Amino acid sequence: KNKFVLGITGSIACGKSTVAEMFKTQGCLLIDADRLGHNSLSAGSSVYKKLKQVFGKTILKPDSQIDRGKLAKIVFANQAALAKLNGIVHPVLIKEIKRRIKASRQKIVILDAALIIEAGLRKIVDKLVVVRAKRNQQILRKQKSSGLTKKQILERLKSQISQKAKLGFADFTIDNSGSISETRKQVLEIRRKLWK
């Protein structure tokens, strides 16, 4: 109750994690939902067992770890498969995020999560920052960082709610289309308002 939770979200390759890092000051806890999601897939976990049950052994690497690339190919080409994946991962992820917020000794918690709106996490954040960028920038950035094709990136963008819809939920928006210093300037301005 006595904590302030700032949510940072945005569509693919808008730079929300870069922005979340910029918001972080000494007295803040930063929760990276992507990292928690990846950790939840580790062999032997409840999520791992359910995913293996639902998607079969084809999603496993030779060392029995989940091949995230293979899993992504399946779910981003098929809405029903994506809904199944989210139904397995989201409840575990939300529980862990809430646990970390509750256990935090820091009074300010920054939640960096792509699916704050989609996963129903909007109600646990006090303020929401939506990071935006131009569509062609998103595609180029994602191609650079992941080696995915334009078609694969567009499939993933289609699976999230649109940038325009996300902006409708925002308390603050940050345009990350320009230089890093321009982005930092926007972050500092919002931080000054909030950290008061």
VOPAGU-2260 file (C-alpha; in pm, 1 decimal, decimal comma):
REM VOPAGU-2260
SITE   aa  ch    i         X         Y         Z
SITE  LYS   A    0       0,0       0,0       0,0
SITE  ASN   A    1     279,3     242,3      81,0
SITE  LYS   A    2     464,9     175,3    -243,5
SITE  PHE   A    3     450,6     360,5    -570,4
SITE  VAL   A    4     446,3     130,6    -875,3
SITE  LEU   A    5     536,9     281,5   -1209,7
SITE  GLY   A    6     453,2      68,1   -1511,5
SITE  ILE   A    7     657,9     102,8   -1829,6
SITE  THR   A    8     517,3     -57,3   -2142,3
SITE  GLY   A    9     525,7     -27,1   -2518,7
SITE  SER   A   10     502,3    -231,5   -2834,9
SITE  ILE   A   11     787,1    -441,6   -2974,8
SITE  ALA   A   12    1122,7    -263,2   -3010,6
SITE  CYS   A   13     997,6      74,5   -2885,9
SITE  GLY   A   14    1275,0      77,4   -2626,7
SITE  LYS   A   15    1071,2      30,9   -2308,1
SITE  SER   A   16    1355,7    -150,9   -2128,1
SITE  THR   A   17    1598,9     129,5   -2214,3
SITE  VAL   A   18    1347,0     378,2   -2074,8
SITE  ALA   A   19    1285,3     166,2   -1761,7
SITE  GLU   A   20    1660,7     169,0   -1690,7
SITE  MET   A   21    1661,4     549,0   -1727,1
SITE  PHE   A   22    1383,5     580,5   -1469,6
SITE  LYS   A   23    1570,2     373,0   -1215,6
SITE  THR   A   24    1729,9     571,2    -934,4
SITE  GLN   A   25    1903,3     447,1    -623,4
SITE  GLY   A   26    1591,7     389,7    -417,0
SITE  CYS   A   27    1399,9     198,8    -685,5
SITE  LEU   A   28    1340,7    -167,2    -750,2
SITE  LEU   A   29    1326,8    -253,2   -1122,0
SITE  ILE   A   30    1124,7    -561,7   -1215,3
SITE  ASP   A   31    1190,4    -692,4   -1566,5
SITE  ALA   A   32     886,6    -902,9   -1661,9
SITE  ASP   A   33    1055,1   -1039,7   -1976,4
SITE  ARG   A   34    1337,5   -1183,3   -1768,4
SITE  LEU   A   35    1092,9   -1331,2   -1516,7
SITE  GLY   A   36     900,0   -1483,9   -1806,6
SITE  HIS   A   37    1214,4   -1643,9   -1946,0
SITE  ASN   A   38    1310,4   -1775,5   -1601,4
SITE  SER   A   39     967,0   -1932,4   -1560,6
SITE  LEU   A   40    1040,2   -2155,6   -1862,9
SITE  SER   A   41    1335,0   -2329,8   -1698,7
SITE  ALA   A   42    1331,2   -2709,7   -1700,4
SITE  GLY   A   43    1128,3   -2865,8   -1421,1
SITE  SER   A   44     914,1   -2558,8   -1344,9
SITE  SER   A   45     533,1   -2585,6   -1347,1
SITE  VAL   A   46     521,8   -2365,3   -1659,2
SITE  TYR   A   47     776,9   -2589,2   -1834,2
SITE  LYS   A   48     574,1   -2901,8   -1757,0
SITE  LYS   A   49     247,9   -2747,8   -1880,7
SITE  LEU   A   50     406,8   -2614,5   -2200,5
SITE  LYS   A   51     557,1   -2955,6   -2275,5
SITE  GLN   A   52     215,8   -3111,9   -2219,3
SITE  VAL   A   53      34,5   -2863,4   -2446,5
SITE  PHE   A   54     290,2   -2812,4   -2725,4
SITE  GLY   A   55     474,3   -3144,9   -2716,1
SITE  LYS   A   56     843,4   -3228,1   -2725,9
SITE  THR   A   57     896,3   -3044,6   -3055,6
SITE  ILE   A   58     949,8   -2721,2   -2857,5
SITE  LEU   A   59    1250,2   -2868,0   -2673,0
SITE  LYS   A   60    1617,8   -2828,7   -2756,5
SITE  PRO   A   61    1845,6   -3136,3   -2746,8
SITE  ASP   A   62    1937,6   -3043,2   -2385,6
SITE  SER   A   63    1563,8   -3051,6   -2292,9
SITE  GLN   A   64    1540,0   -2675,4   -2238,4
SITE  ILE   A   65    1253,7   -2496,1   -2411,7
SITE  ASP   A   66    1354,0   -2358,6   -2750,6
SITE  ARG   A   67    1200,4   -2011,9   -2728,5
SITE  GLY   A   68    1250,0   -1954,8   -3101,6
SITE  LYS   A   69    1049,7   -2265,6   -3192,3
SITE  LEU   A   70     778,8   -2182,5   -2941,2
SITE  ALA   A   71     755,4   -1825,8   -3075,8
SITE  LYS   A   72     718,8   -1955,5   -3433,1
SITE  ILE   A   73     422,7   -2167,6   -3326,7
SITE  VAL   A   74     238,4   -1909,8   -3115,6
SITE  PHE   A   75     285,0   -1601,7   -3330,2
SITE  ALA   A   76     145,4   -1783,3   -3633,2
SITE  ASN   A   77    -161,1   -1902,1   -3443,0
SITE  GLN   A   78    -383,6   -1692,5   -3214,3
SITE  ALA   A   79    -526,0   -1996,6   -3031,8
SITE  ALA   A   80    -175,6   -2124,9   -2953,0
SITE  LEU   A   81     -74,4   -1778,4   -2828,6
SITE  ALA   A   82    -380,8   -1767,3   -2601,1
SITE  LYS   A   83    -281,9   -2108,6   -2461,3
SITE  LEU   A   84      74,4   -1991,9   -2396,5
SITE  ASN   A   85     -45,5   -1673,7   -2223,7
SITE  GLY   A   86    -295,4   -1875,4   -2018,2
SITE  ILE   A   87      -6,6   -2084,0   -1884,0
SITE  VAL   A   88     259,9   -1814,4   -1838,1
SITE  HIS   A   89      65,2   -1503,5   -1731,7
SITE  PRO   A   90     -86,3   -1628,3   -1402,2
SITE  VAL   A   91     255,8   -1746,4   -1279,7
SITE  LEU   A   92     420,8   -1424,9   -1394,5
SITE  ILE   A   93     157,9   -1198,7   -1233,9
SITE  LYS   A   94     185,6   -1388,4    -905,7
SITE  GLU   A   95     564,9   -1346,0    -905,9
SITE  ILE   A   96     543,9    -974,0    -994,2
SITE  LYS   A   97     296,7    -913,0    -709,4
SITE  ARG   A   98     516,7   -1110,5    -471,3
SITE  ARG   A   99     821,1    -901,0    -561,7
SITE  ILE   A  100     633,8    -573,5    -524,4
SITE  LYS   A  101     504,8    -678,9    -182,3
SITE  ALA   A  102     848,2    -798,4     -66,8
SITE  SER   A  103    1032,1    -489,3    -192,7
SITE  ARG   A  104    1206,5    -276,2      68,5
SITE  GLN   A  105    1218,3       8,8    -183,4
SITE  LYS   A  106     923,6     247,4    -186,6
SITE  ILE   A  107     933,7     293,8    -565,3
SITE  VAL   A  108     892,2      -5,7    -794,0
SITE  ILE   A  109     940,8      18,4   -1170,2
SITE  LEU   A  110     766,8    -257,3   -1363,9
SITE  ASP   A  111     906,7    -307,4   -1714,4
SITE  ALA   A  112     649,9    -525,5   -1894,2
SITE  ALA   A  113     535,0    -546,5   -2255,2
SITE  LEU   A  114     193,4    -684,7   -2164,3
SITE  ILE   A  115      82,9    -464,3   -1870,7
SITE  ILE   A  116    -245,5    -388,4   -2044,7
SITE  GLU   A  117    -300,7    -729,1   -2209,8
SITE  ALA   A  118    -223,5    -927,0   -1891,8
SITE  GLY   A  119    -451,1    -713,9   -1673,3
SITE  LEU   A  120    -164,2    -561,6   -1473,6
SITE  ARG   A  121    -293,2    -207,1   -1524,5
SITE  LYS   A  122    -468,0    -216,9   -1188,0
SITE  ILE   A  123    -148,9    -287,2    -991,9
SITE  VAL   A  124      44,3      11,0   -1131,5
SITE  ASP   A  125     -14,6     361,7    -998,0
SITE  LYS   A  126      99,6     537,8   -1313,4
SITE  LEU   A  127     163,4     402,0   -1662,4
SITE  VAL   A  128     427,0     523,6   -1906,3
SITE  VAL   A  129     382,8     410,3   -2266,7
SITE  VAL   A  130     693,9     424,5   -2483,7
SITE  ARG   A  131     631,9     474,0   -2853,6
SITE  ALA   A  132     833,2     472,1   -3174,1
SITE  LYS   A  133     760,2     484,0   -3546,1
SITE  ARG   A  134     653,6     153,2   -3701,2
SITE  ASN   A  135     945,7     138,5   -3948,5
SITE  GLN   A  136    1186,6     204,8   -3658,8
SITE  GLN   A  137    1035,9     -78,9   -3458,6
SITE  ILE   A  138    1081,0    -318,3   -3750,7
SITE  LEU   A  139    1441,2    -212,4   -3818,3
SITE  ARG   A  140    1538,6    -228,5   -3449,7
SITE  LYS   A  141    1382,9    -570,8   -3404,1
SITE  GLN   A  142    1547,7    -705,2   -3721,6
SITE  LYS   A  143    1883,4    -583,1   -3593,1
SITE  SER   A  144    1846,3    -727,8   -3245,3
SITE  SER   A  145    1679,1   -1058,8   -3331,9
SITE  GLY   A  146    1741,9   -1155,1   -3692,1
SITE  LEU   A  147    1367,4   -1204,8   -3743,7
SITE  THR   A  148    1215,2   -1136,3   -4083,8
SITE  LYS   A  149     981,4    -841,5   -4142,9
SITE  LYS   A  150     688,9   -1086,8   -4176,6
SITE  GLN   A  151     768,9   -1246,2   -3837,6
SITE  ILE   A  152     794,5    -905,6   -3669,9
SITE  LEU   A  153     461,5    -793,2   -3817,6
SITE  GLU   A  154     303,1   -1117,4   -3689,0
SITE  ARG   A  155     427,6   -1033,3   -3339,9
SITE  LEU   A  156     307,5    -674,9   -3362,0
SITE  LYS   A  157     -34,0    -805,5   -3465,6
SITE  SER   A  158     -48,6   -1025,0   -3154,3
SITE  GLN   A  159     -21,7    -722,1   -2921,4
SITE  ILE   A  160    -279,6    -448,0   -2888,3
SITE  SER   A  161    -191,7    -159,6   -3117,2
SITE  GLN   A  162      39,5     121,4   -3014,8
SITE  LYS   A  163    -251,6     363,9   -3056,5
SITE  ALA   A  164    -468,8     159,9   -2816,9
SITE  LYS   A  165    -183,8     139,8   -2563,3
SITE  LEU   A  166    -143,1     516,6   -2572,9
SITE  GLY   A  167    -507,1     544,6   -2464,7
SITE  PHE   A  168    -413,1     388,0   -2127,6
SITE  ALA   A  169    -107,8     607,7   -2068,9
SITE  ASP   A  170     -62,4     858,4   -1789,7
SITE  PHE   A  171     258,0     966,1   -1965,8
SITE  THR   A  172     402,1     891,9   -2307,9
SITE  ILE   A  173     762,9     893,4   -2417,9
SITE  ASP   A  174     851,5     927,4   -2784,2
SITE  ASN   A  175    1159,5     714,1   -2838,3
SITE  SER   A  176    1192,7     789,2   -3210,9
SITE  GLY   A  177    1474,5    1040,5   -3164,5
SITE  SER   A  178    1814,3    1036,0   -2998,3
SITE  ILE   A  179    1893,6     877,2   -2661,6
SITE  SER   A  180    1944,6    1223,4   -2509,9
SITE  GLU   A  181    1598,2    1333,2   -2627,5
SITE  THR   A  182    1448,7    1026,0   -2464,5
SITE  ARG   A  183    1643,5    1087,4   -2143,4
SITE  LYS   A  184    1513,3    1444,3   -2130,6
SITE  GLN   A  185    1153,1    1318,6   -2139,9
SITE  VAL   A  186    1228,1    1061,2   -1868,5
SITE  LEU   A  187    1381,2    1322,2   -1637,4
SITE  GLU   A  188    1082,0    1548,7   -1682,2
SITE  ILE   A  189     833,9    1275,6   -1588,3
SITE  ARG   A  190    1054,2    1155,2   -1305,1
SITE  ARG   A  191    1067,2    1505,4   -1156,8
SITE  LYS   A  192     686,0    1517,8   -1152,0
SITE  LEU   A  193     647,1    1172,6   -1001,1
SITE  TRP   A  194     931,7    1153,3    -751,0
SITE  LYS   A  195     811,5    1473,6    -581,2
